[in-house]
């Protein structure tokens, strides 16, 4: 695969030059709005009509030649470093949540240091390569993790895979069946014909190693059965620190990694970050306190991966 050209992956890095490399990127500052009487004149003189209509859109990251239409893969996305990924997440958040305040936007940012860099992985981001990807990037203290083992408690996977839609979640689940055993299920957590209450019941009685679902369904399962009085629950890390986890049917108590199905695009060339209905719940999920508290921890932490 050819390397991405500078103008495709730079993401206007100069605009973010002031951002500390391991801190959440700040949302781009907004220019002062002109007075109502002046606005129409200023816009008509400084911007063509097409530019005015699209001025809030994030810059185009790749061209059509980067997309494998046969497999539905955007090859360019897999080559982004963790710093470019953090910048791109920030731009997409700004695009879809322009009504939020600067403080609220800051809370939706992901630090580059929270992301595990997989840009050097030599294989393409195809479904059949997903098991190898997980094996390669699933280590603890330099030791490879056995992904076929599951925590003893039901509904506590060690890995969560996030998909843009239910059909894609089903494909991802099938590709990960190689890790399934009689004591460790690979579970699809989303289906249009399964009601949430039925999904809650199933998760609560299933010992799973890997769970696959859409952002909205994962949030609903994490929050199921909870009240403000019993959230968060505390757990102790090996180093004596504390972290919180949800008390829903699905819990992050034993979670070690989150994998975002990032390179996949549909027939309209849209990925999980290109649609408001998937991008917003995705960022809400990834920036949950129970996750952000553990992203950069070596002991008891959560690895954030983009496939």
N, C-alpha and C positions, 0 to 999 in steps of 0.2 A: 504494500500500500504506500502510495506516495505521501510524504509529509504534508501537513496542511500548510498552505501558504500563509505568510505573515498577516496579510490583510483579512484572512478568514478567522484566525484564532486570537489575534491581538486583543479583540473586544475593547478596542480603544483604551488600552491599559494606561495611557497617559491621563485619562480622566480619573483613574483610581490610584494614581501614583502616591497620593497622600495616605492611602490606607495602610495601616500596619499589616505586615504579611501574615500574622497569625491571630488577627482579630477580625471580628465581623465587619465586612465592608459596609461603609456608611452609604445610605442611598444618595444618589446624585442630587446636589442642591438645585432648587428651582429658581429660575430667574424671576425678578419682580415683574408682576403683571402690569401692563400698561393701563392707563385710564380707559374706561369704557369708550369715551369719545375718540380716543386715539387708536384703540386696538385694531379696528378694521383697516384703517389706513396703513398702520405699521405692518400688519400681516400681509396685506396685499402687495406692499412694496418690497418686503424682504423675503417672502416665501412664495413659491409656486403653489397652486391649488392642491396638487397631489401631495406635496410635502406637508402642507397644513393639515390635511386629512389624516396623515399617518405619523404625525410628529411624536405620538406617544408609544409607537411600536418599538420593540427592542431591535437592535441591528441584526440583519440577517447573518447567521453564523456560517452557513455552508451553502454551496451551490448544488445543483442537481447532480453533477458528476460525483458528488460524495455519497449519494444515496444508492444503495443496492435495493432496487424495487422488487426484485424477485424474493428476497428474504425479509424485506421491510426493515432495513438497518441503515442508519446514518453513520457511515464509517468515520466521519470526522470527529464525532462526539467522543469516541473512545480514546482519542489522542489528546484530549484536554488534560492539562496538569491540574492539580488540586487548586492552585491559585486562580487559574482561568475558570475552573468550575465554580468557585465561590463568587467570582465576578459575574458570571453568567446567571447564577441563581439570583443574585441581587438585582440584575437588570430585569429579569423576568418577573420578580416580585414587584418591582416598581411599575412594570407595565400593567399588571393585572390588579394592583391594589393602590391606584393613584389617589384614592379617597382617604387613605390612612395618613396619620400624622407622622412626622419624622421619627418620633419615639416609637410608634407602633411599627413602622417599617424596620427600625433597628432591631426590634424583637423578632422579626421574621428572617434575619440574616443568619447564615451559617459561616463559621470561621473556616478559613482554608486549612487550619491545623486540625479541624474536626474531620476532614475528609481524608480517607486513605488513598493515596495516589496510585492509580493503576494504569497510567498512561504508557508505561513501558511494557505492558503485557503484549506478547507477540501474536496472539491469535485474534481472529475476528470475533465480534460480539454476536455470534450466532447461537441459536437455542442449544444446539448440540455441544457447544463449548462452555455453556454455563456451569455444568458440574466441575469442569477443570478450573474455571475461574474461581469458584468458591473454594475449592481445595487449595489453590495457590495462595489465596489471600485469607485463609482461616488458620491463623497460628496464635498460640498463646505462649509467651516467653520463649519464642523461637521453636516451639514444638507444634507440629501439625495437629489440628483438631480433628477428631473422628466425627464427621458429620452424620454418621449413621446412629449415633447415640443420642438419646433425648433425656432431658431432665425428668426426674421422677414425678414431679407434680404435673397434673393435667393442665393444658392451656398455657404452658410456659415454654415456648420454643426457644432454641438458642439462636435461630436465624429467622428473619422476616424479609420476604421479597415483596417489593411494592410494584404493582403493575398499573397501567393507565386505565384498563378496562377488563371486564370479566372474561371475555374470550382470550385475551392475552394472558390473564392469570391462569387459565386452564392449560394453555400451551406451556407456560413456565413450570407449572406443577408436573406435567408429564415429563418434561426434560429432567426434573430433579428426582424422579422416582428411583434412581440408582442409589439414593441414600436412604430409602425406606426399608424398614425391617418390621417384624411383628411387634416390636416394642418402641418403635419410633416412626410415627407417621409423617408423610409429606402431605400437608393439608391445604386444599384450596378453600380460602375463607370467604369467597364471594361467588354467588350465583343468583341470577335474577329471579329464579323460581324458588329460592330459599329465603324465607322471611328472617328478619333479624333475630326474633325470639327462638326460632329453630336453630339458627347458627350459634346463638349463645349456648343453647343446650348441648349441641354437638361439641363445641370447643371445650366446654366444661367437663366433658367426660372422655376427652381424647388426649392421650399422651403423644405429643408431637415434637419433632426436632426442627422442622421447617414449616413455616406458615406463609402462604402466598395470598395476597389480596390487594384490593384497591385502597387508596388512602382513606376514603370516606368510610368504607366498611371496617378497616382496621381501627380507626378512631372510635367507631361505634362499639366495637367489641372490647376495646380497652376501657371505655367509659361505662359499659353495661353494668347495671346493678350498683352503681356507685352513688354516693351522696357527698356533699361537701364536708360532712362530718367525719367521713372515714377516709378521705383522701388528703395527703398521700400517706401511704404506709412506709415504714422505715425498714431498711435492711443494712447490715453491716458488711463493709468491704474487708478484705484481708488486711489492708493497711490501717484499719481502724476508722476510716472515713465512712460517712453515711450517704446513701442515695435513696431517692423515692421511687416507688413503682406503683402502677395502677392496681386496682382491686377488681377489675372487671373479669369477665369470663376468660379473656385473653390478658395475660400479664407479662410485663417486661422484666420480671424478677430475675430470670435466668438468661436474658437476652444478651448475646455477644456481638451480633452484627446485624446491620440493616443494609439490604441491597436494593438499590433503585434501578428499575429496568429503564435505563436512560437512553440507550442508543436506538431503541425500537421506534419506528414511525409507521403510521397507518398509510392507507392509499392516498390520503391527502397530504402526506409528508409531515404529519403532526406527531410530535412526541409528547411525553407526559408533561413537559413544561410548556407546551405550545397551546394548551387548552385550559381555559379558566376553570372548567369544572374538575380538572384533575390537578392543575398547578396549585390552586389555593389550598385544598385539603392536604396536598402533599407537604407544603411548607408548614401548615399547621401541625401536621404529624411530626415532621422532622425537628421542629423547634419546641416540642413538648419538653417541659422541665425535666421529666424523668429520663429523657434522652440526652439533652444538652449538658446535664450535670456529669454525664459519663463519657462523652465523646472523646475527650483528650486524656482520659485516665489509662495508665498502663495496666493497673490492677483492677479488675472488675469493670473495665470500660466497655464501650460499645464502638465497634468499627463501622464507619459509614462508607459504603462502597457504591460506585456508579458503574453499572454494567453496560 
